[in-house]
Amino acid sequence: MTPALATAALTKRYGKVTALTDCTITVPEGRICALIGPNGAGKTTLLRLLAGLSQPTAGQVTVNGATPRQDPAFLADVGYLAQDIPLYRRLSAEDHIRAGAHLNPRWDAESVRERLTSLKIPLDRAVGKLSGGQRAQVALALILAKRPRLLLLDEPVAALDPLARRNFLRVLTDGVAVGGLTVVLSSHLVADLERVCDHLIMLASSHVQLCGDIDDLLTGHQVLTGPRKDTTAIERSHRVVQVTRTPRQTTLLVRLNGSGVPVIDPAFEASDVGLEELVLAYMSQQSLGQDARPALAHLTTVGEDQ
Amino acid sequence: MTWLVWRQHRVQFLAGAALLAAFAVLIVITGLQTASQYHSALVACTANHSCANLSSTLFLGSHAVGFLVIMTLGAPLLVGLFWGAPLVAAEAEAGTTQFAWMQSVTRRHWLVVKIGWMLLAAAVWGGVISALVTWWSGPDNAQQLDAFNPGRFDIMGLVPVAYSLFAVALGIAAGTLLRRVLPAMAVTLAGFIAVRAAVALWLRPHYMTAVTVFYKVTSGFTPPGSYWRLASGIVGPNGLAVDQNTNGAVLAGVPVTYLPASCAPASARGAFTVQPSCARALTQFHGFLTYQPAERYWAFQGIETGIFLVLAAALIAVTAAVLLRHDA
């Protein structure tokens, strides 16, 4: 089966700033994929490249088996909702529904009207006069009415209240269950993502940190807790993502090597890792790697001088 | 796509149509009055053979409407500022290009339909205003013979259509490059005035080689019809131009200080008998007139229209290149 989307060595630079570096990912069809990363990691850049709204500096993008291009058939199969929810502020929801009917080959106008009516959102009021959450609901209903095969959502639930968030995510899972739909959504709300997503892409500082099936990623990592002692033996056989040391004990989050052999050190106790824990470990690793290292080097130099 | 363009811009289009309708009513009413006034004056002057000085005795129309007609020089700017500049810039500012470009419509299609309707509307705007002004100015042109003069040439015939298309194209291109409405409007305002002034002042006089005629100052010379005077003056016996900026007396256009004493004001006044020596001296002076003949009027209209259409096309090409090649 061809994946819903794949990128190879994808790089995007804006002048001197590199927004995405050497990104190689694959998302199979029928997945709900979480796109996670700290602010400025390159999430929006990746989504816009997938949508064909911007052109890669280097590397390839394949979406629904084709390179993103200006072609009605390609565009009909991709839905993208930007973070700032772009809608014509002076136009009503009904205007947007009718515009969509004129601009798309498949357009489920009734589903939008039903959805918005059930949410008590007025169809005839200019969307600029709606609340932020209502505007987001209008935009989400419109993007679903397009019936795309790939849905790219940039922080779609940020403006929604918890109940609306849960309802919207259920609409997504229902859509995927019916078949023919793949979703990529970025969000900072790991708990929400954990409930609906089965795939994960994690970006940090423009690099891909993790990409894969969430279950595989979770079984591929373990938390080791043991006495405060030398951990070089473990570091030799597995990649340590995060180390937390207290006076009495050491906690390691390790990525198991390919064969997935559990760590053999009787002094350490192994336990499974949760998604939030995993994500935070990779995020803090990134921020340490960038900020802490120069500071440590400086301290060492001072110590030697004395 | 047409539906969306209409829905998005109908307020702008309707406002433009309302302005146009109000202008048309004013022009048609005053134009009919002016025409009947002119015709009755013609009939009256034909009866008593005084039509030669009709232009100095008859005042046509009202000052207010005449001023409004001259103000149509700025009409293309209105559509450039309020239709052209926001076309892409307002969408870029609000991020709605990301809505439009993620429907199942290519950017090229979006651009063609949007710009196509806008250009058509601009052409109608310029064309209707020009037709009204040309019709309204008919008696005035016949009387003053000034249709070729700068300021009159620019508000009649074909050129207002080309100016409107250029103004809208400039607004669209500025909005596309700057992606902000207010800066795009500022650039459109400055750019339109600069290009129009540069073409009118430095290019237009040279579309065709001007005709220069030398004539005897005693007989004078006036080309037929609405010619465009570029330069004129008097050349003395030494081949140098005569300085006509003088407060003193003038004989046949020549200041008497250039002439012998026999041409002095005292002798020239009275029965207007020019002394033979003075008449001989005057034959040494020649008037010259550099001008564009009246029959070149439509050729000039065509050339100026062509220049602004080419400029408009170039601006649209820049817009298309930026929108189709660059990131959204």
Chai-1 contact restraints between the chains, C-beta under 6 A:
chainA,res_idxA,chainB,res_idxB,connection_type,confidence,min_distance_angstrom,max_distance_angstrom,comment,restraint_id
A,L53,B,A328,contact,1.0,0.0,6.0,A-B,restraint_1
A,S54,B,D327,contact,1.0,0.0,6.0,A-B,restraint_2
A,Q70,B,T106,contact,1.0,0.0,6.0,A-B,restraint_3
A,Q70,B,R107,contact,1.0,0.0,6.0,A-B,restraint_4
A,P72,B,S104,contact,1.0,0.0,6.0,A-B,restraint_5
A,L75,B,S104,contact,1.0,0.0,6.0,A-B,restraint_6
A,A76,B,S104,contact,1.0,0.0,6.0,A-B,restraint_7
A,Y80,B,M102,contact,1.0,0.0,6.0,A-B,restraint_8
A,A82,B,Q98,contact,1.0,0.0,6.0,A-B,restraint_9
A,D84,B,G95,contact,1.0,0.0,6.0,A-B,restraint_10
A,P86,B,G95,contact,1.0,0.0,6.0,A-B,restraint_11
A,P86,B,T96,contact,1.0,0.0,6.0,A-B,restraint_12
A,P86,B,Q98,contact,1.0,0.0,6.0,A-B,restraint_13
A,P86,B,F99,contact,1.0,0.0,6.0,A-B,restraint_14
A,Y88,B,T96,contact,1.0,0.0,6.0,A-B,restraint_15
A,D95,B,R7,contact,1.0,0.0,6.0,A-B,restraint_16
A,A99,B,L4,contact,1.0,0.0,6.0,A-B,restraint_17
A,H102,B,W3,contact,1.0,0.0,6.0,A-B,restraint_18
A,L103,B,Q103,contact,1.0,0.0,6.0,A-B,restraint_19
A,L103,B,V105,contact,1.0,0.0,6.0,A-B,restraint_20
A,N104,B,Q103,contact,1.0,0.0,6.0,A-B,restraint_21
A,N104,B,S104,contact,1.0,0.0,6.0,A-B,restraint_22
A,P105,B,S104,contact,1.0,0.0,6.0,A-B,restraint_23
